[in-house]
Amino acid sequence: MFSFQNISYYQQQLTGEETTCAAAVEYYLHKINGANHLNAFVEVYAEEARARAAYLDEQRKNGQPLKKLHGVVIAIKDVICYKDHHVTAASAILKNFQSLYTATALQYLIDEEAIIIGNCNCDEFAMGSSNENSVYGNVLNALDQTKVPGGSSGGSAVAVQAGLCMLSLGSDTGGSVRQPADFCGIIGFKPGYGRISRYGLIAYASSFDQIGIFGTNIPDIALLLSVMSRQDRMDSTMDQSPVIERSAEVKKTYSFCLFNEVMEHPSLDPEIKKGIELLATKLEGEGHSIKRISFNLIDHIVPAYYVLTTAEASSNLSRYDGVRYGHRSSKPTTDLEQFYRQNRSEGFGAEVKRRIMLGTFVLSTGYYDAYFQKAQEIRRLLVNQVNEIFAEVDAILMPTVPATAFPLGQDQKDPLATYLADIFTVFANLTGIPGISLPLFSHSNNMPFGVQVMTNKQDELTLFDISAMLMQHKMRATASNI
């Protein structure tokens, strides 16, 4: 029976004729069919995936060399454009909309012979932390179906968690890859801002958004990043540094920092705190250095993030008016303003409306200086502080989230508490640095939790090397428990 360990071993099996791309696709289609109750997928490209697999198998038989992602089965979040396929951002306002082009990052994967098996459920327009704000309904956490999978990329996370694909793509505006990865017990990676082209990614907040990757091992995620980080003339915000390739030489010891205010924050679960502290102690025992520093801006992070992202969202989402595309109300009207109001009121969900209104408010006359400008100043202070930190250390260690996956329905009861739960992830988006959540721990409530690692801007190589080292801690801990 087919099983997946990593891309390298899978491709060895293909070249050794131990399996085929067709067998892999059938395996995942069978798994997806048996996991429909999790609601991870919006649409499954079954026949297209079968045809692609048959073509790749034939190419291999004819002696064609394998490209980097030959036969790798990947799912994508429903905010990533794929030509002639539906892309709706899990919103009624884009119901049945078909993309006219393919996102650059996705095209790079296809060019390297990846198989795209379907698109995944998410919070509407990537706004949410629970995947309950979707026109398609909730996504369920495969480990405990009474709990949320996290958001906004909950469907993509569960697709990997439940073994419905090899890897998946999400988007991360304030933790929307790392937080669901933490809740689901898998790896979630957000590259530094500008590392991957945003062309073809439906925008939430353009100066924050990045396509991210879910997987189960570091080499696979690093390989996808090396493919997707190629230059793109369609995105002027891309970083111009060379494509990432893993170096042969890896440092033996690293310097880390912990923020005192994070580790003592009242929202932090005691077991999560204990796990991070134990990890820090182990690292010190292995010769790594741990520096504890004061970070007095911690309580300004979430307010600054929500002021800036909602302001950008109110601008980005103004294009969805029912004139050129998207939902158009069936209610008759001769008034243009009423026409817009009906289309947007019916098409947008409650959370998206909340953020559009907040963003419009902070950009309005009399409030721009008091809110938006102040938030920009906080962002600049954070960037300056990050530069100072990375002048002294290789990486920042931090919890991914304050607590493990919360029960379904909690998000609707207290949206403000859900916003505040983003306190540890939005830091990387505000400052543009790469971050990753690694599933190293298990809570007494039987849910997983991870550690978040962040490195300096465009230093994903160091991040991957550290992550590979830390994942070895998990493997040793698992072995010691057997």
Buried (B, 14 or more C-beta within 10 A) or exposed (E): EBEBEBBEEBBEBBEEEEBBBBBBBBBBBEBBEEBEEBBBBBBBBBEBBBBBBBBBBEBBEEEEEBBBBBBBBBBBBBBBBBBEBBBBBBBBBBEEBBBEEBBBBBBBBBEBBBBBBBBBBBBBBBBBBBBBBBBBEBBBBBBBEEBBBBBBBBBBBBBBBBBBBBBBBBBBBBBBBBBBBBBBBBBBBBBBBBBBBBBBBBBBBBBBBBBBBBBBBBBBBBBBBBBBBBBBEEBEEBBEBEEBEBEEEEEEEBBBBBBBBBBEBEBBBEBBBEBBEEBBEBBEEEEBBBEEBEBEBBEBBBBBBBBBBBBBBBBBBEEBBBEEBBBBBEEEEEEEEEBBBBBBEBBBBEBBBBBBEBBBBBBEEEBEEEBBEBBBEBBEBBBEBBEEBBEEBBBBBBBBBBBBBBEBEBBEEEBEEBBBBBBBBBBBBBBBBBBBBBBBBBBEEEBBBBBBBBBBBBBBBBBBBBBBBBBEBBEEEEEEEE
